[in-house]
Amino acid sequence: MEGPPIPSSFTSAMTLTRMGDPHLPNRFVLPPSQRPNPSIPAAAAMPVIDISGLHDPAHRPHIIHQVGLACKELGFFQVINHGIPSSLMKDAMDVGAEFFELADEEKKHLVSDDVHHPVRYGTSLNHVKDKVHFWRDFIKHYSHPLSSWIHLWPSNPPTYKEKMGSYAVAVQGLHKQLIGAVFDSLGLRADYLEEDIEQGSQVMAVNFYPACPEPELTLGMPTHSDYGTLTILAQTHQGLQIMDHAKSWHSVPATERALVVQLGDQMEVINNGRYKSVLHRATVNCEKKRLSIASLHSLALEKKVGPAPELVDDKHSSGYKEASFGGFLKHISGNEFTKLGRYVDTLKIDEPP
């Protein structure tokens, strides 16, 4: 399936980098209040959880406790010993980088500004509607079940489908373990919503942030939260920043062989606000290019979900309306992303005075 003809206004961040201009085009320059603080150091106390004992009854309770604490305090943690081979992660990273190194002519048939498109290549967030652009090229594709979507994925590089597909399957399996751990930490059954999760959506977002001539003036991605249940992220270099509940920013270190786990809006709704989705953004660097692969998980496109009945009681009234991934896409479709409020905020039910 091909996207619409490439717009004449489309210029990838990679193309701008190759042109070698020492200054950012004006459309990438953010207002001063939205620019990143270059002095934020890498946080030393970000939770890193060894999940190798998750299936061991002797070790699982301690891991579940760590997961619950991280979810409550930050909506974020990193996992190590997660079972995905380093070689699989490296292959996916390498072939993702190869894709972005291709000439524009090799990628332009995948350009689309339609958020419903199953395979979509672009730059910024929406190169057509964004008034301020962000220093990022991306390709997003639906990935679960793999057999339903992989034929639509890029055929160039020749090993893209094989290598990215193998990683997508592995991270989908990891997601099942992690979401079970999060549910367990909430006092729900580990297999809560198991069938809905099995039939759910996985979108792989491969993001490329070229070296930027003036990183202090722009961002790779603006402040946002992901919609789904969990996002599982691999990254080559530091660049991700998360906001804590006190509205302070923290740079996430790129821990070797670790994967980042972020709670999304759909998880906040399901757990009735016990754990909040994490606000995050991507910064850029004047020396290093950065690649990340975000596996975004949610329930099926039109599957509506509200707070788990087990988490609604006399002390905790239902705080959110039911919603779906499809509703989120409708919310962001046709609008400039940075002008929209968070979708999860539109779902909150005001408490009576």
C-alpha positions as CSV (number, residue, x, y, z in Angstrom):
1,M,0.0,0.0,0.0
2,E,1.5,3.3,-1.0
3,G,1.0,6.7,0.5
4,P,-0.1,9.8,-1.4
5,P,2.3,11.6,-3.7
6,I,5.2,13.1,-1.8
7,P,4.4,16.8,-1.0
8,S,6.7,19.4,-2.4
9,S,7.1,20.8,1.1
10,F,8.5,17.5,2.5
11,T,12.1,17.6,3.4
12,S,13.5,15.0,5.8
13,A,15.7,15.9,8.7
14,M,18.3,13.6,7.2
15,T,18.3,15.6,4.0
16,L,18.7,18.9,5.9
17,T,21.7,17.3,7.7
18,R,23.3,16.3,4.5
19,M,23.0,19.9,3.2
20,G,25.3,20.9,6.1
21,D,23.6,24.3,7.0
22,P,25.1,25.5,10.3
23,H,21.7,26.9,11.3
24,L,18.3,25.4,11.8
25,P,15.6,26.4,9.3
26,N,13.2,28.8,11.1
27,R,10.4,26.2,11.1
28,F,12.3,24.1,13.6
29,V,13.0,26.9,16.1
30,L,10.8,26.6,19.2
31,P,9.6,29.5,21.3
32,P,12.0,30.2,24.2
33,S,9.6,28.7,26.8
34,Q,9.5,25.4,24.9
35,R,13.2,24.9,24.4
36,P,15.1,22.2,26.4
37,N,17.4,23.0,29.3
38,P,20.8,21.8,28.1
39,S,22.1,21.5,31.7
40,I,19.8,18.7,32.8
41,P,22.2,15.8,33.7
42,A,21.5,12.1,33.2
43,A,19.6,11.0,36.3
44,A,21.5,8.6,38.5
45,A,18.5,7.1,40.3
46,M,16.3,6.0,37.4
47,P,14.8,2.6,38.3
48,V,16.5,-0.3,36.6
49,I,14.8,-3.7,37.3
50,D,16.3,-7.1,36.7
51,I,13.3,-9.2,35.6
52,S,15.2,-12.5,35.1
53,G,13.4,-14.0,38.1
54,L,9.9,-12.9,37.0
55,H,8.8,-16.5,36.6
56,D,10.4,-17.7,39.8
57,P,7.9,-17.8,42.7
58,A,10.7,-17.0,45.1
59,H,11.8,-13.8,43.2
60,R,8.6,-12.6,41.6
61,P,7.1,-10.8,44.6
62,H,10.2,-8.6,45.0
63,I,10.2,-7.8,41.2
64,I,6.5,-7.0,41.3
65,H,7.1,-4.7,44.3
66,Q,9.8,-2.8,42.3
67,V,7.6,-2.5,39.3
68,G,4.7,-1.1,41.4
69,L,7.0,1.4,43.1
70,A,8.4,2.6,39.8
71,C,4.9,2.9,38.2
72,K,3.6,4.8,41.1
73,E,6.5,7.2,41.5
74,L,7.4,7.8,37.8
75,G,5.3,5.8,35.4
76,F,8.6,4.6,34.0
77,F,11.4,2.1,34.6
78,Q,14.1,0.2,32.7
79,V,14.4,-3.5,32.5
80,I,17.5,-5.7,32.2
81,N,17.9,-9.4,31.7
82,H,14.6,-9.3,29.8
83,G,15.3,-12.2,27.5
84,I,15.6,-10.4,24.2
85,P,19.1,-11.3,22.8
86,S,21.4,-8.3,22.2
87,S,22.0,-9.5,18.7
88,L,18.3,-9.2,17.9
89,M,18.2,-5.7,19.3
90,K,21.4,-4.7,17.4
91,D,20.1,-6.1,14.1
92,A,16.9,-4.1,14.4
93,M,18.8,-0.9,15.3
94,D,21.2,-1.5,12.4
95,V,18.6,-2.1,9.8
96,G,16.6,0.8,11.1
97,A,19.6,3.1,10.6
98,E,20.1,1.6,7.1
99,F,16.5,2.6,6.2
100,F,17.1,6.3,7.1
101,E,20.4,6.4,5.3
102,L,18.6,5.5,2.0
103,A,18.1,8.2,-0.6
104,D,14.8,10.0,-0.4
105,E,13.7,8.5,-3.7
106,E,13.8,5.0,-2.0
107,K,11.5,6.1,0.9
108,K,9.1,8.7,-0.5
109,H,6.4,6.2,-1.6
110,L,5.9,5.6,2.2
111,V,5.3,9.3,3.1
112,S,1.8,9.9,4.6
113,D,0.3,12.4,7.0
114,D,-2.7,10.0,7.6
115,V,-2.4,8.7,11.2
116,H,-4.5,5.7,10.3
117,H,-2.1,4.6,7.5
118,P,-0.6,1.1,8.5
119,V,2.9,2.1,7.3
120,R,3.9,5.7,7.5
121,Y,7.2,7.5,6.9
122,G,7.6,11.1,7.7
123,T,9.4,13.8,9.6
124,S,8.6,16.0,12.6
125,L,5.1,14.9,13.8
126,N,3.0,15.9,10.8
127,H,5.0,17.7,8.2
128,V,1.9,19.1,6.6
129,K,0.0,20.5,9.6
130,D,2.8,21.3,12.1
131,K,3.6,25.0,12.2
132,V,6.7,24.3,14.3
133,H,8.6,21.2,13.2
134,F,10.7,18.7,15.2
135,W,14.1,17.3,14.4
136,R,13.0,13.7,13.7
137,D,12.4,11.3,10.8
138,F,10.3,8.3,11.5
139,I,8.7,5.2,10.1
140,K,5.7,3.7,11.9
141,H,4.1,0.4,11.1
142,Y,1.5,-1.9,12.5
143,S,3.2,-5.1,13.7
144,H,0.8,-7.5,15.5
145,P,-0.1,-10.0,14.3
146,L,3.1,-9.8,12.2
147,S,1.6,-11.9,9.4
148,S,-1.2,-9.4,8.8
149,W,1.1,-6.4,8.3
150,I,4.7,-7.4,7.4
151,H,4.0,-7.5,3.6
152,L,3.3,-3.7,3.8
153,W,6.7,-2.9,5.4
154,P,9.6,-1.5,3.5
155,S,11.3,-4.0,1.1
156,N,14.5,-1.9,1.2
157,P,16.8,-2.5,2.9
158,P,16.4,-6.1,1.9
159,T,16.7,-7.5,5.4
160,Y,14.4,-4.9,7.0
161,K,11.3,-7.2,7.3
162,E,13.3,-10.1,8.7
163,K,15.3,-8.2,11.3
164,M,12.7,-5.7,12.4
165,G,10.1,-8.4,12.3
166,S,12.1,-10.7,14.6
167,Y,12.5,-7.9,17.1
168,A,8.8,-7.0,16.9
169,V,7.8,-10.5,17.8
170,A,10.3,-10.7,20.7
171,V,9.2,-7.4,22.2
172,Q,5.5,-8.4,21.8
173,G,6.3,-11.4,24.0
174,L,8.1,-9.2,26.5
175,H,5.1,-6.9,26.6
176,K,2.8,-9.8,27.8
177,Q,5.2,-10.4,30.7
178,L,5.5,-6.8,31.7
179,I,1.8,-5.9,31.5
180,G,1.1,-9.0,33.7
181,A,3.7,-7.7,36.2
182,V,2.0,-4.2,36.2
183,F,-1.4,-5.7,36.7
184,D,-0.1,-7.9,39.5
185,S,1.4,-4.9,41.2
186,L,-2.1,-3.3,41.2
187,G,-3.7,-6.4,42.9
188,L,-5.2,-7.6,39.6
189,R,-4.7,-11.0,38.1
190,A,-1.5,-11.1,36.0
191,D,-3.7,-12.4,33.1
192,Y,-6.2,-9.6,33.4
193,L,-7.6,-8.6,29.9
194,E,-5.4,-11.4,28.5
195,E,-7.6,-12.1,25.4
196,D,-7.9,-8.3,24.7
197,I,-4.2,-7.9,25.0
198,E,-3.5,-10.9,22.7
199,Q,-5.8,-9.3,20.1
200,G,-4.4,-5.8,20.7
201,S,-2.4,-3.4,18.6
202,Q,1.4,-3.1,18.3
203,V,2.8,-0.2,16.4
204,M,6.6,-0.1,15.9
205,A,7.8,3.5,15.7
206,V,11.4,3.7,14.5
207,N,12.7,7.2,15.2
208,F,15.9,8.8,13.7
209,Y,17.3,12.0,15.2
210,P,20.2,13.2,13.1
211,A,22.9,15.4,14.6
212,C,21.5,18.8,14.9
213,P,23.4,22.1,14.3
214,E,21.5,24.0,17.0
215,P,20.1,21.5,19.5
216,E,19.4,24.1,22.1
217,L,16.7,25.7,19.9
218,T,14.6,22.6,19.1
219,L,13.5,19.1,20.2
220,G,13.2,15.8,18.5
221,M,9.7,15.3,19.9
222,P,7.7,17.7,22.1
223,T,6.3,16.9,25.6
224,H,3.6,14.2,25.3
225,S,2.4,10.9,26.8
226,D,1.8,7.8,24.7
227,Y,-1.8,6.6,24.4
228,G,-1.5,2.9,24.9
229,T,-0.9,0.5,27.7
230,L,2.9,0.2,27.7
231,T,5.6,1.5,25.4
232,I,8.9,-0.5,25.3
233,L,11.8,1.5,23.9
234,A,15.3,0.7,22.8
235,Q,17.7,3.6,22.2
236,T,21.2,4.0,20.9
237,H,22.1,7.1,22.9
238,Q,20.8,9.4,25.6
239,G,18.1,11.8,24.5
240,L,14.9,10.7,26.2
241,Q,13.7,12.9,29.0
242,I,10.8,12.2,31.4
243,M,8.9,14.5,33.7
244,D,8.3,13.5,37.3
245,H,5.2,14.3,39.4
246,A,6.9,17.5,40.6
247,K,7.2,18.6,36.9
248,S,11.0,18.3,36.9
249,W,12.7,16.9,33.9
250,H,15.2,14.0,34.1
251,S,17.4,12.7,31.3
252,V,17.2,8.9,30.9
253,P,20.6,7.3,30.6
254,A,21.1,4.8,27.8
255,T,21.8,1.8,29.9
256,E,23.5,-1.0,27.9
257,R,21.2,-3.8,26.9
258,A,18.3,-2.2,28.9
259,L,14.8,-1.5,27.5
260,V,12.8,1.5,28.7
261,V,9.2,0.8,29.8
262,Q,6.7,3.7,29.9
263,L,3.1,3.7,31.0
264,G,0.6,5.1,28.5
265,D,-2.8,6.8,28.9
266,Q,-4.7,3.6,28.4
267,M,-3.0,2.0,31.4
268,E,-3.8,5.1,33.5
269,V,-7.5,4.7,32.6
270,I,-7.4,0.9,33.3
271,N,-5.8,1.4,36.7
272,N,-8.2,4.3,37.5
273,G,-5.3,6.8,38.0
274,R,-3.4,4.7,40.6
275,Y,-0.4,5.0,38.2
276,K,-0.2,7.9,35.8
277,S,1.1,7.9,32.2
278,V,4.5,9.4,31.9
279,L,5.2,12.7,30.1
280,H,8.3,12.6,28.0
281,R,10.2,14.3,25.2
282,A,13.2,13.7,23.0
283,T,16.2,16.1,22.9
284,V,18.8,16.2,20.1
285,N,22.5,16.4,19.9
286,C,25.0,18.4,17.8
287,E,27.5,15.6,17.6
288,K,25.6,12.3,17.7
289,K,22.7,10.9,15.7
290,R,20.3,8.9,17.8
291,L,18.0,6.0,16.9
292,S,15.2,4.7,19.0
293,I,12.7,1.9,18.4
294,A,9.4,2.3,20.3
295,S,7.1,-0.6,20.5
296,L,3.7,1.0,21.3
297,H,1.1,-1.4,22.7
298,S,-2.6,-0.9,23.2
299,L,-5.8,-2.8,23.0
300,A,-7.4,-3.3,19.6
301,L,-8.2,-0.2,17.6
302,E,-11.9,0.1,18.5
303,K,-11.8,-1.8,21.8
304,K,-13.2,0.6,24.5
305,V,-11.9,0.2,28.0
306,G,-12.5,2.0,31.3
307,P,-11.3,1.6,34.8
308,A,-11.0,-2.0,36.0
309,P,-14.1,-2.7,38.2
310,E,-11.7,-4.2,40.9
311,L,-10.1,-0.8,41.2
312,V,-13.4,1.1,41.7
313,D,-14.8,1.3,45.2
314,D,-16.2,3.6,47.8
315,K,-12.9,5.3,48.3
316,H,-12.0,5.3,44.6
317,S,-14.8,6.4,42.3
318,S,-14.5,5.7,38.5
319,G,-12.3,8.6,37.3
320,Y,-12.3,8.1,33.6
321,K,-14.6,7.6,30.7
322,E,-14.2,4.6,28.4
323,A,-12.0,5.2,25.4
324,S,-10.2,3.4,22.5
325,F,-7.0,3.7,20.5
326,G,-9.3,4.6,17.5
327,G,-10.7,7.5,19.6
328,F,-7.2,8.8,20.3
329,L,-6.4,8.7,16.5
330,K,-9.5,10.7,15.8
331,H,-8.5,13.2,18.5
332,I,-5.1,13.8,16.9
333,S,-6.1,13.5,13.2
334,G,-6.4,16.7,11.3
335,N,-5.0,18.8,14.2
336,E,-1.6,20.2,15.0
337,F,-0.3,17.9,17.8
338,T,1.3,20.7,19.9
339,K,-2.0,22.6,20.1
340,L,-3.9,19.6,21.5
341,G,-4.3,18.8,25.1
342,R,-3.5,15.3,26.3
343,Y,-6.2,12.9,25.2
344,V,-6.2,11.3,28.7
345,D,-7.3,14.7,30.2
346,T,-10.4,14.6,28.0
347,L,-11.4,11.3,29.5
348,K,-11.2,12.4,33.2
349,I,-14.4,12.6,35.1
350,D,-14.6,15.6,37.3
351,E,-15.3,14.7,40.9
352,P,-18.4,16.3,42.4
353,P,-17.8,19.3,44.7
